[in-house]
């Protein structure tokens, strides 16, 4: 089984968030809780479904990651962009 983390977009503002080790939706991937077993994966899926049902987040997904030197890095480019921020500067 690949390592996985739970990601979503916060409903109130659309910002990418990750479910963290403290049981909160966090804007930083660095503290994301990692599913290392099938049981962990099942538990995180249930948490994501409940958060969606409670209208906290949308687009909830478990994504594959790797852990290297204490850092969490998504395997897919799309998820790396979501974690690291937009590829262009926004002018407001």
SEFITOR-891182 format. One record per residue (C-alpha): residue number from 0; z, x, y; residue in three letters. Coordinates in steps of 0.2 Angstrom, whole numbers, plus 5000, padded with zeros to 4 digits. Each point is the difference from the previous one (the first is absolute). Example, Ala and Ser with C-alpha at 12.3 -4.5 7.8 and 13.67 -1.06 7.14 Angstrom:
! residues 2
@gumi: 0&z: 5039&x: 5062&y: 4978&kefi: ALA
@gumi: 1&z: 4997&x: 5006&y: 5017&kefi: SER
! end
This chain:
! residues 92
@gumi: 0&z: 5000&x: 5000&y: 5000&kefi: UNK
@gumi: 1&z: 4996&x: 5006&y: 5017&kefi: UNK
@gumi: 2&z: 5013&x: 5001&y: 5014&kefi: UNK
@gumi: 3&z: 4999&x: 4985&y: 5011&kefi: UNK
@gumi: 4&z: 5007&x: 4993&y: 5016&kefi: UNK
@gumi: 5&z: 5000&x: 4983&y: 5008&kefi: UNK
@gumi: 6&z: 4991&x: 4998&y: 5016&kefi: UNK
@gumi: 7&z: 4996&x: 4985&y: 5011&kefi: UNK
@gumi: 8&z: 4996&x: 4995&y: 5018&kefi: UNK
@gumi: 9&z: 5014&x: 4993&y: 5010&kefi: UNK
@gumi: 10&z: 4996&x: 4982&y: 5004&kefi: UNK
@gumi: 11&z: 5007&x: 5000&y: 5018&kefi: UNK
@gumi: 12&z: 4988&x: 5014&y: 5006&kefi: UNK
@gumi: 13&z: 4989&x: 5006&y: 4986&kefi: UNK
@gumi: 14&z: 5007&x: 5017&y: 4999&kefi: UNK
@gumi: 15&z: 4999&x: 5009&y: 4984&kefi: UNK
@gumi: 16&z: 5017&x: 5001&y: 4991&kefi: UNK
@gumi: 17&z: 5007&x: 5007&y: 4984&kefi: UNK
@gumi: 18&z: 5015&x: 4994&y: 4990&kefi: UNK
@gumi: 19&z: 5013&x: 5013&y: 5001&kefi: UNK
@gumi: 20&z: 5015&x: 5007&y: 4990&kefi: UNK
@gumi: 21&z: 5012&x: 4990&y: 5012&kefi: UNK
@gumi: 22&z: 4992&x: 4984&y: 4995&kefi: UNK
@gumi: 23&z: 4991&x: 4998&y: 5017&kefi: UNK
@gumi: 24&z: 4982&x: 4999&y: 5006&kefi: UNK
@gumi: 25&z: 4998&x: 5017&y: 5009&kefi: UNK
@gumi: 26&z: 4985&x: 5006&y: 5011&kefi: UNK
@gumi: 27&z: 5002&x: 5017&y: 4992&kefi: UNK
@gumi: 28&z: 4993&x: 5004&y: 4982&kefi: UNK
@gumi: 29&z: 5013&x: 5014&y: 4999&kefi: UNK
@gumi: 30&z: 5014&x: 4990&y: 4994&kefi: UNK
@gumi: 31&z: 4990&x: 4988&y: 4989&kefi: UNK
@gumi: 32&z: 5008&x: 4996&y: 4983&kefi: UNK
@gumi: 33&z: 4989&x: 5007&y: 4986&kefi: UNK
@gumi: 34&z: 4998&x: 4990&y: 4984&kefi: UNK
@gumi: 35&z: 5001&x: 5013&y: 4986&kefi: UNK
@gumi: 36&z: 5001&x: 4987&y: 4985&kefi: UNK
@gumi: 37&z: 4992&x: 4984&y: 4995&kefi: UNK
@gumi: 38&z: 5017&x: 4992&y: 5004&kefi: UNK
@gumi: 39&z: 5000&x: 5007&y: 5018&kefi: UNK
@gumi: 40&z: 4982&x: 4994&y: 5002&kefi: UNK
@gumi: 41&z: 5005&x: 4982&y: 4994&kefi: UNK
@gumi: 42&z: 5015&x: 5000&y: 5012&kefi: UNK
@gumi: 43&z: 4990&x: 5006&y: 5015&kefi: UNK
@gumi: 44&z: 4987&x: 4987&y: 4996&kefi: UNK
@gumi: 45&z: 5013&x: 4986&y: 5000&kefi: UNK
@gumi: 46&z: 5007&x: 5007&y: 5017&kefi: UNK
@gumi: 47&z: 4983&x: 4999&y: 5008&kefi: UNK
@gumi: 48&z: 4996&x: 4982&y: 4994&kefi: UNK
@gumi: 49&z: 5017&x: 4994&y: 5007&kefi: UNK
@gumi: 50&z: 4997&x: 5009&y: 5017&kefi: UNK
@gumi: 51&z: 4983&x: 4992&y: 5000&kefi: UNK
@gumi: 52&z: 5007&x: 4983&y: 4996&kefi: UNK
@gumi: 53&z: 5013&x: 5002&y: 5014&kefi: UNK
@gumi: 54&z: 4986&x: 5004&y: 5012&kefi: UNK
@gumi: 55&z: 5006&x: 5018&y: 5004&kefi: UNK
@gumi: 56&z: 4984&x: 5009&y: 4994&kefi: UNK
@gumi: 57&z: 4983&x: 4997&y: 4994&kefi: UNK
@gumi: 58&z: 4987&x: 5010&y: 4991&kefi: UNK
@gumi: 59&z: 5013&x: 5006&y: 4988&kefi: UNK
@gumi: 60&z: 4995&x: 5013&y: 4987&kefi: UNK
@gumi: 61&z: 5006&x: 5014&y: 4989&kefi: UNK
@gumi: 62&z: 4990&x: 5015&y: 5003&kefi: UNK
@gumi: 63&z: 4998&x: 5016&y: 4990&kefi: UNK
@gumi: 64&z: 5008&x: 5016&y: 5008&kefi: UNK
@gumi: 65&z: 5004&x: 5018&y: 4996&kefi: UNK
@gumi: 66&z: 5016&x: 5009&y: 5004&kefi: UNK
@gumi: 67&z: 4999&x: 5018&y: 5006&kefi: UNK
@gumi: 68&z: 5012&x: 5011&y: 5008&kefi: UNK
@gumi: 69&z: 5011&x: 4985&y: 5004&kefi: UNK
@gumi: 70&z: 4986&x: 4991&y: 5009&kefi: UNK
@gumi: 71&z: 4992&x: 4983&y: 4994&kefi: UNK
@gumi: 72&z: 4981&x: 5000&y: 5001&kefi: UNK
@gumi: 73&z: 4989&x: 4985&y: 4996&kefi: UNK
@gumi: 74&z: 4986&x: 5004&y: 4988&kefi: UNK
@gumi: 75&z: 4987&x: 4989&y: 5009&kefi: UNK
@gumi: 76&z: 4992&x: 5005&y: 5017&kefi: UNK
@gumi: 77&z: 5003&x: 4982&y: 5007&kefi: UNK
@gumi: 78&z: 5019&x: 5001&y: 4996&kefi: UNK
@gumi: 79&z: 5001&x: 5018&y: 5008&kefi: UNK
@gumi: 80&z: 4992&x: 4993&y: 5016&kefi: UNK
@gumi: 81&z: 5012&x: 4985&y: 5000&kefi: UNK
@gumi: 82&z: 5015&x: 5013&y: 4997&kefi: UNK
@gumi: 83&z: 4994&x: 5012&y: 5013&kefi: UNK
@gumi: 84&z: 4994&x: 4989&y: 5014&kefi: UNK
@gumi: 85&z: 4983&x: 4995&y: 5007&kefi: UNK
@gumi: 86&z: 4987&x: 5013&y: 5000&kefi: UNK
@gumi: 87&z: 4996&x: 4997&y: 5018&kefi: UNK
@gumi: 88&z: 5012&x: 4998&y: 5016&kefi: UNK
@gumi: 89&z: 5002&x: 4983&y: 5007&kefi: UNK
@gumi: 90&z: 4998&x: 4998&y: 5018&kefi: UNK
@gumi: 91&z: 5011&x: 4987&y: 5007&kefi: UNK
! end
